[in-house]
Amino acid sequence: MNKKIAVLSGDGIGPEVTHQAVQVLESVADRFGHQFIFEEALIGACAIDQTGDPFPQDTEQVCRNADAILFGAIGHPKYDNDPSAKVRPEQGLLAMRKKLGLYANVRPVTSYEALEDKSPLKNEIVHGTDFVVFRELTGGIYFGEPRGRTENGATAFDTCVYSRHEIERIAHQAFQAAQKRGKHLTLVDKANVLATSRLWREVVKSMAAGYPDVELDFMFVDNAAMKIILNPGFFDVILTENMFGDIITDEASVLAGSLGMLPSASTGDSYALYEPIHGSYPEAAGKNIANPVGAILSAAMLLEYSFDMLEESAAIREAVAASITEGIVTSDIDASSTYGTTEVGAHIISLLKSSVSLKS
């Protein structure tokens, strides 16, 4: 199978971890007889530096011409530390989501038995964690208008807006995912306070009749944040709006032992993008210490979701699990580890090339 993949490495550790993911995909192509064509493009701070635009038109066209998009990370201290900067790297990510219609962010949260001791939570709490969060990605307070500050600068304001259509399209995805998993969907909102949350609850409740095999319940976001820590095994599929999803998925990363472990997909009706959930972590850039697993597992999601390559995707996940079991991990997982980004990536590739089963 021939497929074209847009590669947007971005800033900070983005290029390092994305390079490992690309090498893993190349290894998959060799093993399973596929051909992947990679086309690189600029986004974020590096795009601003070269073009003045965090999501240049050329990059948008590369994305539109691709069968899937592999993304690294964006962000740089020179913009983060300058509150007066009118153009910021993060604007490129928001623009890409909006222009490509990437309205559904899908983040699986899975615990690894070999890493349970690395979580700040007790083993018996973390053990067996396996849920997925569907976060709405192109609406809410991140995109609502009006926004800004008053003329004297003493007051700032943002607007949270959601439409029935925006809620329905991601809710359908979440219901369908629940049907394929444990048939349990939890809507996380703040319906006791926010009008937008009450609309979410009304719409999702009205859709439930179309999915009679799925158990639907509702949870306020503050309670959900607590329950993710106290009893993560309760959850199967979580559905939530943009800002709540941003917060609880980062919170949930501790269950896997490190923010560097978790992949994600951002999908729409026509395009799909895959990225690790960690940020650009500029302090680690160029030091060969970044965890490449989140990026590599994002590549596995790309194969499964966009290309329907289930066996290939499973092979990557098995190789990652085997590497973790063997202790071939970066220092964010094991402080005494001497393995870096490239060494962990190379070991996962060597496992992929093995013809024996990697399942333990």
Secondary structure, 3 states (H helix, E strand, C coil): CEEEEEEEEECCCHHHHHHHHHHHHHHHHHHHCCEEEEEECCCCHHHHHHHCCCCCHHHHHHHHHCCEEEEEECCCHHHHCCCCCCCCHHHHHHHHHHHHCCCEEEEEEECCHHHHHHCCCCHHHHCCCEEEEEEECCCHHHCCCCCEECCCCCCEECCCCCCHHHHHHHHHHHHHHHHHCCCEEEEEECCCCCHHHHHHHHHHHHHHHHCCCCEEEEEEHHHHHHHHHHCHHHCCEEEECHHHHHHHHHHHHHHHCCHHHCEEEEECCCCEEEEECCCCCHHHCCCCCCCCHHHHHHHHHHHHHCCCCHHHHHHHHHHHHHHHHCCCCCCCCCCCCCCCHHHHHHHHHHHHHCCCCCCC
